[in-house]
Amino acid sequence: MTQMTNPPALPNDWWTAAECAAYLGIARGTWAAYVAREQAPAPERMFGRSPAWRPQTVKSWAESRPRHGK
């Protein structure tokens, strides 16, 4: 029986979907839905099967995204 190992952590200059969602204060599923509907930036890189974004990309997108009532 082979033992499974944990995948390596992403470098600090990349965010997972969970980290993007945490920065925005939303659920990870909400972030995934935004990406799927092309309302958020597409992943810039894949680490194995994990999509990743540069923090500055997410921050810039968050600053420019439309908000209700504005």
Number of C-alpha atoms within 10 A of each C-alpha: 3 4 5 6 6 6 8 8 7 13 8 8 10 19 22 19 21 16 16 22 18 13 14 14 10 12 14 17 12 12 21 17 13 14 15 12 11 10 13 17 14 15 16 11 14 12 14 8 7 11 15 21 20 16 17 12 16 17 13 10 14 14 9 8 9 9 8 4 4 4
